[in-house]
Amino acid sequence: MRTMKRLMIALLACTLVLGVAPDVQAQTKKKTTKTTKTTKNGKKKSGTSKKDAAPKPVEPTTIELPASSSDCLFAIPLMLDKPYGPTSAPDGSGRMMEVVADKAHPNLFEREHNSVWYKVAIPYNGNLVIDIVQEDIWDDYDFLVYKNTGQYFSNHVMLNKVLPVAVNLSCVDSVSLAEAARNPKAPAKASQPNKKKNDDEPVLDLPAAPKSTIGMNPDATDKMLTKKQKGGFIKSIPVRMGEEYYIVLDNCAPNGKGHTIRVSIQVDAYEPLVLFYDKKGKRYVDVDLMILEKGGQGGERPVIRNEHYRGGRVKFVPGFSYTLYAKREGYFSVFREFNAQDLMMRDTIMLYQMERTERGSSFQIKDIYFEDGEAKLIEGYDTVLMNYVAMFRNHPDVTFLVKGYVQSYGVDAEADMLLSLERAKTVKEYFVNHGIDAKRITTAGMTKNEIKRAAAAALDKGGGFSGIRVELIITGKTTDK
């Protein structure tokens, strides 16, 4: 009997070794199998197959709501005119149940179900606008708006000593939602913000913003929506510079989804489309963009801070000044300071040229002037040249040539050549006096052949002088070997 047991154990062991082990090895090989490809010249090239290659990580598209954001003390600060979301689903009421209705105050949440608190600082006078896009139309979102009253604000909210200035408690219109689900409408096409004018300016197709489902806007008629009412929007309220408002958003539906919220202020303003264009590549480019607003109580306020700005409308309010700074690898940075009053309502597009820092790129300067027959600059050149100073100052590794030009009839080519060089040196001196390292700048004047061609063009019938006074040509970078 013992002999039989030993024999059975031995047979089972053999089965495991001969049967299972090869399968495991085969699976291991399958994961590490390399493909062999034959190139045109007959050589074999091995590599990992696309099927076996590790997939690239997908960047998350949802903003995870902090667990503490369900409480007023940890409200999420919002930037005006910038959507926040889509978010994860609000989950629970947090550590404190701040909003609870009672007999004296029935137009509040009966309690917080799945809430999140937001806050927004008001930089200028206007009407508060709130747009909320639900990820799931079957969710039942309500919201209240409170004005910050100062110290112990959250405690006063919890004791109902501070009441909301705006209330939207409307219930979900399930009949309309069911009808919409049965008869879905075709999605709206993305808008074309600018039409194609010529081959050098292709159309930029920006995605259309999602349609908000609830919120607050000037076109609404209801100042408040109670639990018995149906509707999505309440009328905007006036706000003043320096105030702060809190928005508490609550989803009554269990196992809900997230949302996107956008807060703005309706005010008379200029809202041009801000774009950055590479003329050489004939395309719009993404930039790392920052726009600061100056003139409010809080000093500088970031209007836009986006490392991958694709293009869009930006609000500029009269009475405020702005600083715009855009950068991108391989291009000169763009730096501009302006006042909203400098913009015109008809200026629907602010188009900034992104100039490349590659060798051979050139900038022809036509709007500076020299004394007749001299190398001395005439007043008014500062504004023009300082733009280039700022451009090169932000890129200390770029070297460039300053080439001077003259208007010549070819009478004394040698004198004209010398004068064009002296004008180039004058511009170089200006750059050096404003902080550009002289070692980065070389100078050149017109050659004899260029003088002859310029004279011939001027003497030809209908001809004329070139308007170029100075040309800046990129010669390379200090890091180039």
GUKOL-918106 format. One line per field, with one value per residue (C-alpha): residue number from 1; x, y, z. Coordinates in steps of 0.02 Angstrom, whole numbers, plus 32768, in hexadecimal, padded with zeros to 4 digits. Example, Ala and Ser with C-alpha at 12.3 -4.5 7.8 and 13.67 -1.06 7.14 Angstrom:
% GUKOL-918106
seq <- 1  2
X <- 8267  82AC
Y <- 7F1F  7FCB
Z <- 8186  8165
% end
This chain:
% GUKOL-918106
seq <- 1  2  3  4  5  6  7  8  9  10  11  12  13  14  15  16  17  18  19  20  21  22  23  24  25  26  27  28  29  30  31  32  33  34  35  36  37  38  39  40  41  42  43  44  45  46  47  48  49  50  51  52  53  54  55  56  57  58  59  60  61  62  63  64  65  66  67  68  69  70  71  72  73  74  75  76  77  78  79  80  81  82  83  84  85  86  87  88  89  90  91  92  93  94  95  96  97  98  99  100  101  102  103  104  105  106  107  108  109  110  111  112  113  114  115  116  117  118  119  120  121  122  123  124  125  126  127  128  129  130  131  132  133  134  135  136  137  138  139  140  141  142  143  144  145  146  147  148  149  150  151  152  153  154  155  156  157  158  159  160  161  162  163  164  165  166  167  168  169  170  171  172  173  174  175  176  177  178  179  180  181  182  183  184  185  186  187  188  189  190  191  192  193  194  195  196  197  198  199  200  201  202  203  204  205  206  207  208  209  210  211  212  213  214  215  216  217  218  219  220  221  222  223  224  225  226  227  228  229  230  231  232  233  234  235  236  237  238  239  240  241  242  243  244  245  246  247  248  249  250  251  252  253  254  255  256  257  258  259  260  261  262  263  264  265  266  267  268  269  270  271  272  273  274  275  276  277  278  279  280  281  282  283  284  285  286  287  288  289  290  291  292  293  294  295  296  297  298  299  300  301  302  303  304  305  306  307  308  309  310  311  312  313  314  315  316  317  318  319  320  321  322  323  324  325  326  327  328  329  330  331  332  333  334  335  336  337  338  339  340  341  342  343  344  345  346  347  348  349  350  351  352  353  354  355  356  357  358  359  360  361  362  363  364  365  366  367  368  369  370  371  372  373  374  375  376  377  378  379  380  381  382  383  384  385  386  387  388  389  390  391  392  393  394  395  396  397  398  399  400  401  402  403  404  405  406  407  408  409  410  411  412  413  414  415  416  417  418  419  420  421  422  423  424  425  426  427  428  429  430  431  432  433  434  435  436  437  438  439  440  441  442  443  444  445  446  447  448  449  450  451  452  453  454  455  456  457  458  459  460  461  462  463  464  465  466  467  468  469  470  471  472  473  474  475  476  477  478  479  480  481
X <- 8000  808B  80E2  8046  8038  80ED  80D1  8039  8099  8127  80AF  805A  8102  8131  808D  80AA  815B  8133  8088  807A  812D  8138  8097  80DD  817B  8117  80B5  8156  819C  80FF  8115  81C9  81BE  821F  81F0  8270  825E  82BF  82F9  830B  83C4  839F  83D9  8370  8335  82EE  8280  81EC  8147  80C6  804F  80CC  8100  80C5  8036  8056  800A  7F6B  7F64  7ECF  7E44  7DE5  7E11  7E07  7DA9  7E09  7DB0  7DB3  7D5A  7CB1  7CCB  7CC2  7D6B  7DC1  7D62  7DBA  7DEF  7DB5  7E03  7D89  7D5F  7DBF  7D5B  7D82  7D62  7D23  7D31  7D1B  7C72  7C54  7C4B  7BF9  7BE4  7C91  7CBE  7C3F  7B8A  7B88  7AE5  7A45  7997  7921  7872  78B2  7922  78CF  7927  79CA  7A09  79A5  7A55  7AF6  7AF4  7B8E  7BD4  7C6A  7C94  7CE2  7D17  7D3C  7D88  7D36  7DB6  7D3C  7C86  7C05  7B86  7BB5  7BA0  7BAB  7BAA  7BA4  7BAD  7B75  7BCE  7B2A  7A86  7A2B  7A8D  7A2C  7AA2  7A6D  7AD7  7ADA  7B43  7B7F  7BD8  7C6E  7C49  7CF5  7D2D  7CCD  7C74  7C6A  7C28  7BA2  7B6F  7B5C  7AEF  7A88  7AC0  7AFD  7A81  7AA5  7A95  7A63  7A02  79E8  7991  792D  7904  7935  78B5  78B4  782B  7892  7930  78DA  7898  7946  798E  7910  792C  79E1  7A0F  7AA8  7B3C  7B69  7BFD  7C98  7C95  7D0E  7D50  7DB1  7D9B  7E26  7E63  7EF3  7F67  7FDB  7F56  7EFD  7E5A  7E6C  7DE2  7DC3  7D4F  7CA6  7C8C  7C15  7B66  7B43  7AB1  7A99  7ADD  7AC2  7ABB  7A75  79F2  7998  78FA  78EE  794D  7939  7904  78BA  78AA  77FC  7835  7887  790A  79C4  79F4  79DA  79FA  7AA7  7ACC  7B35  7BE1  7C65  7D21  7D74  7CE4  7CF2  7C69  7C56  7BF7  7BBF  7B89  7B2A  7AF5  7A59  7A66  7AC9  7B59  7B61  7BE8  7C4F  7C3B  7C95  7C7D  7CA9  7C93  7C9D  7C63  7BF7  7C43  7C62  7D07  7D6F  7D76  7DE8  7E27  7EDE  7F47  7FFF  8035  80D3  80D5  8165  810E  8063  8010  7FD1  803A  801C  807A  809C  8033  801E  7FB2  7FAD  7F2C  7F65  7F01  7E92  7E97  7EF9  7F89  7FAF  7F29  7F4D  7ECD  7F1D  7FA4  7FAC  8044  7FEA  7F82  7F32  7ED0  7E2E  7DD4  7E1B  7DBC  7E12  7DB5  7DC1  7E20  7E9C  7F48  7F8D  8033  803C  80CD  80D4  8161  8183  8221  8273  821D  823A  81D0  8145  8139  80B6  8070  7FD0  7F34  7E87  7E5F  7EE1  7E74  7DE2  7D3C  7D56  7DFC  7DB4  7E5E  7F04  7F80  8033  80BC  812C  81DA  8252  82FC  834C  83E4  83B8  8317  8314  82B4  82AA  8296  8246  81FF  829E  82F5  83A4  83DE  83F8  84A5  84CF  84CC  846D  83BF  832C  82BC  822F  829A  8292  81E8  8217  82C4  8291  821C  82B3  831C  829A  8292  834E  835F  82EC  835B  840F  8450  841D  84A0  8474  84B4  847F  8484  8470  8423  8429  83CA  8449  8454  84FF  855D  85D9  85C6  8659  860D  8562  85AE  8607  8569  8500  8581  8584  84C7  84D2  8551  84DC  8451  84CA  84FF  8448  8433  84D3  849F  83FD  844C  8472  8521  858B  85D9  8531  8527  8586  856D  856F  8546  850D  8584  85B7  8544  84B2  84D5  84D3  8430  83DF  8417  83D8  832D  8320  834F  82D8  8234  81B5  823D  8265  82CE  82B6  8264  82DA  8347  8394  8388  83A6  83DE  83EF  849F  848D  8497  8526  850C  8527  85CC
Y <- 8000  8076  804A  8078  8122  8148  8118  818A  821D  8201  81FF  829F  82F6  82C4  8308  83AF  83BC  8386  83D8  8478  84B3  84C0  8526  85A0  85B3  85CC  8658  86A9  86A0  86EC  8786  87A0  8768  87D6  87EC  87DE  8850  884A  88F2  8923  88F8  8847  8861  881F  8899  885D  88BE  88B6  88A6  8931  88B8  8896  894D  899E  8A17  8ACD  8B0E  8B72  8C18  8C26  8C97  8CA2  8D16  8CB8  8D1F  8D2D  8CD1  8D6E  8DD6  8D9C  8E1B  8ED8  8EF3  8E96  8EE2  8ED1  8F7A  8F98  9005  9073  903C  8F98  8EF4  8E84  8DCE  8D55  8D1F  8C7C  8C64  8CC2  8C3F  8C64  8D00  8D0A  8D19  8DA2  8DAE  8E69  8E7C  8E37  8E7E  8EA2  8EEA  8F9D  8F80  8F00  8F39  8EE3  8E32  8DBE  8D80  8D6D  8CCA  8CCD  8D7C  8DE2  8E97  8F17  8FCB  905B  9108  9198  9207  9283  92B9  925A  91CD  9120  9095  8FDC  8F4C  8E98  8E03  8D5D  8CC0  8C61  8CBA  8C49  8C92  8D0E  8D9E  8E33  8EC8  8F5B  8FFA  9051  90F7  90EB  9151  9144  90F0  9054  9050  8F91  8F88  9009  8FA5  8F09  8F67  8FB7  9063  9083  905C  903F  90CF  9058  8FB4  8F2C  8E92  8E60  8DA8  8D3B  8D42  8C87  8C91  8D08  8CA3  8C03  8C58  8C9A  8BEC  8BA3  8C2C  8C64  8CFB  8D01  8D4D  8DFE  8E13  8E6C  8F23  8F70  900B  904D  9035  900A  90AB  9067  8FD2  9018  9014  8F6C  8F5E  8F39  8EC3  8ED6  8E5A  8E9D  8EB1  8E31  8E72  8E99  8E42  8EB0  8F56  9010  908B  9138  90F3  908C  90D1  906F  90BB  9018  8F66  8F01  8E45  8E46  8EA1  8E5F  8EBD  8ECD  8F83  9014  90CC  9115  9181  9221  9211  9292  9299  9251  91DF  9122  90A3  8FEC  8F6E  8ECA  8E48  8DAE  8D12  8CC5  8C2A  8B96  8B4A  8BE5  8C26  8CC4  8D6F  8E05  8EB2  8F5A  9002  90A9  915C  91B1  925B  92CA  9287  925C  91A1  9187  90DE  90D1  9067  9041  9022  8FDC  9030  8FC7  8F25  8F6C  8F2C  8F61  8F23  8EFA  8F67  8F73  900E  907E  911B  9188  920D  92A7  9330  92D1  92CC  922B  9269  91F6  9176  90E4  90E5  9052  8FDA  8F4C  8EE7  8EA8  8F3A  8F10  8FAF  8FFA  9097  90FE  9184  922D  92A9  9366  93BF  9331  9315  926C  9212  9185  910A  9075  8FFB  8F5D  8EF7  8F2B  8FD5  9082  90AC  912D  91B3  923C  92BD  9318  9369  9329  93D9  93BE  9335  9359  92FF  92D4  927D  91CE  917A  919A  913C  912C  90F3  906D  908B  8FF8  8FFD  8F91  8FCD  9036  907F  9139  91D4  9267  930D  9395  940E  945E  94F1  953B  95ED  9608  95CA  95A2  950F  956E  952F  95A7  95AE  952F  9494  945E  940C  93A6  936E  9348  92C0  9269  928A  9231  91A4  9183  91A3  910F  909F  90C0  902A  9071  90CE  9142  91B5  926B  929D  9354  9398  943D  948D  949B  94D8  9485  952A  94FE  9445  9442  94CE  947A  93D4  942A  9489  93E9  9398  942F  9428  9371  939E  9425  93A5  932A  93B1  93CA  9311  930D  93A7  934C  92B0  9241  91F4  923E  9193  9157  91DD  91EF  927B  928B  930A  92FC  92AF  9308  9298  92BE  9378  9365  9303  9383  9413  93BA  939B  9452  9491  941C  9467  944A  9409  9446  942E  939B  93C7  9359  93C0  9332  9275  91FF  9151  90BC  9074  8FE7  8FC4  8FD1  8F18  8EE4  8E8B
Z <- 8000  802E  7F8D  7F2A  7F82  7F5D  7EA7  7E9A  7EE6  7E6C  7DD8  7E14  7E26  7D76  7D34  7D8A  7D47  7C96  7C86  7CEA  7CE6  7C28  7C26  7CA5  7C40  7BA2  7BF5  7C2E  7B7F  7B36  7BA1  7B6E  7AB8  7A42  798D  7902  786C  77C9  7789  76D2  76D0  7710  77C2  7850  78D3  7977  79EC  7A5F  7A03  7A12  7A66  7AF0  7B07  7BA7  7B87  7BA8  7C48  7C2C  7C85  7CF9  7CB9  7D5D  7DED  7E91  7F10  7FB5  8041  80AB  8025  8069  80F6  80E8  813C  80AE  801B  7F72  7F2B  7E78  7DF2  7D94  7CE3  7CF6  7CFD  7D91  7D66  7D37  7DEC  7E45  7E98  7F3C  7FC5  806C  80D4  811E  81D5  81F5  81BE  819E  813F  818C  816D  81FE  8212  8213  817B  8108  8069  8090  8074  80E3  8105  80A5  8045  7FD5  7FDC  7FA7  7FD5  7F60  7F7B  7F04  7F1F  7EC0  7E66  7E17  7E1C  7DB6  7DBC  7DF9  7D78  7DA3  7D25  7D61  7CEB  7D35  7CFA  7D12  7CEB  7D65  7DF8  7E62  7E84  7EEF  7F1F  7F98  7F8C  802B  803F  80B3  814E  819B  823C  8273  81CB  81C4  8276  824F  81B5  821F  829C  8210  8249  8199  810E  8056  7FDB  7F50  7F58  7ED6  7F1D  7E83  7E75  7DE1  7D55  7D36  7CB0  7C44  7C60  7C2C  7B8F  7B68  7B80  7B06  7A85  7A92  7A2A  79BD  7A1A  79EC  7979  79B4  7989  790E  7966  78D2  7819  77A1  7753  76EC  76DD  7763  77EB  77FE  785C  7915  794C  7A06  7A5D  7A90  7B4B  7B99  7BBA  7C70  7CC4  7D5D  7D98  7DA4  7D14  7CEB  7C73  7CF7  7D46  7DE9  7E7A  7EDB  7EB1  7F41  7F52  7F05  7E68  7DCC  7D6A  7D5A  7D69  7DE1  7DC0  7DDB  7E72  7E72  7EC2  7EF0  7EE8  7F83  7FB5  7FC6  7FA5  7FD4  7F6A  7FB7  7F38  7F72  7F13  7F61  7EF2  7F36  7ED3  7E66  7DF4  7DED  7D9E  7D54  7D9D  7D51  7DA7  7D4E  7D61  7CE0  7CBC  7C25  7BE9  7B50  7B2C  7A96  7A5B  7A92  7A1B  79FC  7949  78FA  784F  780E  783C  780C  78A9  7952  79E3  7A99  7B15  7BCE  7BEF  7C85  7C86  7D22  7D48  7DA9  7DFB  7E73  7F30  7F34  7EC8  7E36  7E0E  7D99  7D0D  7CB3  7CEC  7C6F  7C3A  7B9E  7B63  7ABC  7A9F  7ADC  7B0F  7B9E  7BFF  7C13  7C82  7C66  7CF0  7D07  7CBD  7C88  7C74  7BF5  7BF3  7B7C  7B5D  7AFB  7ADB  7A37  7A31  7A75  7B0B  7AF9  7B7F  7B75  7BEE  7BBF  7C04  7BD9  7B9A  7B12  7AC9  7A59  7A5C  79A4  79CC  79D0  79BC  7A13  79A5  79E3  796D  79B8  7970  7969  79BC  7935  78D3  783C  7881  7862  789A  7824  787F  7817  7897  78DA  7885  787A  785B  77A1  7772  7828  78A1  7928  7952  794D  79E8  79F0  79DB  7A92  7A8B  79F2  7A29  7ADD  7A9F  7A51  7AEC  7B56  7AD8  7AD8  7B92  7BB5  7B4A  7B82  7B20  7A75  7A0E  7980  78F9  78E7  7831  77FF  775E  7702  7673  75E7  7534  7523  7511  759B  75C1  763B  76A5  76A4  76DA  776A  779D  779F  7811  7885  7894  78C2  7949  798C  79A3  79F2  7A6D  7A9B  7ABF  7B27  7B8B  7BB6  7BFB  7B65  7B6A  7ADF  7ABF  7A7F  79F8  7956  78D8  781C  7797  76E3  7665  75C4  755E  75D2  75BE  7500  7502  7576  7506  746A  74BB  74EE  743F  73E4  73AB  7434  74A7  7554  75ED  7662  7706  776D  77E3  7849  7844  78D7  789F  7917  7907  7986  7A3E  7ABA  7AE2  7A2B  7A0B
% end
